[in-house]
Amino acid sequence: ESDGTWSIGLKPRGASAGPHMLTVIGSQSGSVTLNNVAFGDVFLCSGQSNMELAVAGAFNNDTEIADSINYPNLRLANVNLTASDTPQDRVGSKAPYVWATSAPDAFGMPWQWPSAACYFFGRDLYNMLGGSVPIGLVSAPWGGQTVETFSSPDAIADETCGGTVGYRRNESEGGEYHQDTDAAKNIT
């Protein structure tokens, strides 16, 4: 694109830890090489404070963190707390890395990174699949936020599943959602 952004589509590949090297060559801008690339499944883990509690704050954390070295095809990313009304192309990392291979140095202090719920979900799934499928975990929790923070405007407006039916947005109060008691009475 004229603004320097680009995208590439890859044909589907089978699960493979590699490590693979992926090089993209631009017509005018040179090349970009990504190392230690794996092909597998990626999961976004998001939510409030129960999702934000880090492995370092979990029960038996020293043993769990030491054991993390045994899951080399479990990859971790930790999204920085960033609020925006529009989709973003780039977000920072809460951790001193963008992606890390599961190992003790990939874990921060309690309430930092990665999410315990996210990590244990990914680790257990990794084990269930016999370690044959690389698992990427994108941890993006934010304690104290309303559910609408994690929802698109389309999801909020969708009344077919009852998601936020009975709530209305009050722009005069900073765009916060409040229960609309008249609408809530009509929910069956």
N, C-alpha and C positions, 0 to 999 in steps of 0.2 A: 504494500500500500504506500501511498505518497507520504504518510506520516511515520513510516518505518516499521509499522506492525506487519506481521505475516502469520500465516497459519499453514499447516500441512495436514493432509489426510493420509493415514497409513492403512494398508489393507489389514484386515483382522489377522492376528497371529495367535498361535497357541501359547499357553503359559510357559514362560521361560525366564529363569533367573539370570541367564547370561553369565557374567555381565556383558552387555552389549554396548557398542559405541554407535552413536547416531550422529551423522554429520549432515548438516543442511548447507547447501552452497547457494548463495544469492547471486542474482545476475549482476548486481552493482555493489553489493555491500560485503563481499567476502563470504566467509563461512563461520558457522557456529557448530561446535562439537560438544555433545553431551556424553559423558562417560558413566559407567556403572548403571546403565539403563536396564530395567527389568520389564517384562511383559506379564501382567497379571490383572488382579482386580484392585480397584481403588474405592475406598469408602470415605464419605464425609461424615464426621462425627460432630454434631453441634447440639447445643442446648444451654440450659442454665447452670446454676452452681453445682448440681449433682453431677453434671457432665464435666465441669471445670476442675473438680478435684483431681490433682495430678497423682501419678503412680507414687511419687515420693511422699505423699500424704496418706497412702493406703495402708491397710493392715499388712504386716509382714513385708514392708517395702524393701528393706535391705536385701532380703533373699530374692524377691521378685526382680529387683533391678540387676542383681548379680546374674540371675538366670537369663536375663534378656539377651545375653551373648549367644544363646542357643537358637536364636531365630533370625538368621542372617538374611532371610528373604522377606522379612517384615520391615517395611520402610515407613518412616515417620515424618510428617510435616505439621507445623504448628502455626496457625494463622494468627496474626496480631489483631488486637481489638481495633476495628476500623468501622465507623458508621458512615453510611452513604445512602442517599435515596436512589442512586442509580448503580447498575452493575459496574464493577471495577475490573480492569485488566490486570492490575497488580495490587498485591497486598503484602505487607511486611510479615516477618516471622517473629513469634514470641521467643524463639530459641536462637542460639547463635549459629544456626544452620538453616538451610531451606529444606532439604531432605536429608535424613540420616538413616543409616542402617541400624537396626535394633542392636544396642550394646549399652553398657552402663554409662558411657559418656553422653548418651543421647537424652538423659533424664535430668530435669531441673528440680528445684525445690518445690515443696507443697504449694499448690495453687499456681504453679507455673506451667510446666509441660512435661510430657504429654498427658492428656486426659487418661485417668485410670480406666474409666468405663470403655473408652475408645481402645486403649492398648489391650486390655484383657479380652474384649470382643475380638479384636484382630488376631491376637495370639491364639485364642481358642479355635477360631476359624482356621487359622494356619495349621494347627495341629489336626483338626478334623479332616483337612484336605491332605494330610500326610506330608506337609511341607513342600508339596509339589507345585503349588500356585503362589507366586509372590503376592503379598498383600500390601497395598499402600493405604496408609491411614492419614487423613487430613483432619487434624483436631482443630475445631473452630468454635469452642464454647465461650459463652459470655454470661456470667452470673448476674442475676437481678434484672434481666431484660424480659419484656413481655413477649408472648409467643408471636405477636405481630412483627416483631423485629426480625424474626427468622422466616417470615412469609412474604411472598410476592404480592403486589396489589391484586393480581388475578386470583390468587388463592384466598385472599381476604374477602374479595367480592363474591366468590363462589358460594352460593347458598345451597347447592345440591347436597353437600355433605354435612351441613350444619356447623361448619368450622367456626366462624365468628358471627353467625346469625345471632342477633340479640345484642350486638355491640355496634356502636357508632363512633366515628372519628370526630372529635371536636377540635377544629383548627384553631379556635380562639384560646385553647388550652395547650398549645404546642403540638397539636396533632395526636394527642393521647386518645386511646380508646376507652369508652365508658359504657357500662351496661345500659341498654335501652330497654327499660322494663316493659314498655308496651310491645316491642318486638319479641321480647323473651316470652311473653304470655302466649304468643302464637306458635311457638315451637312445639311440635308434637312428637 
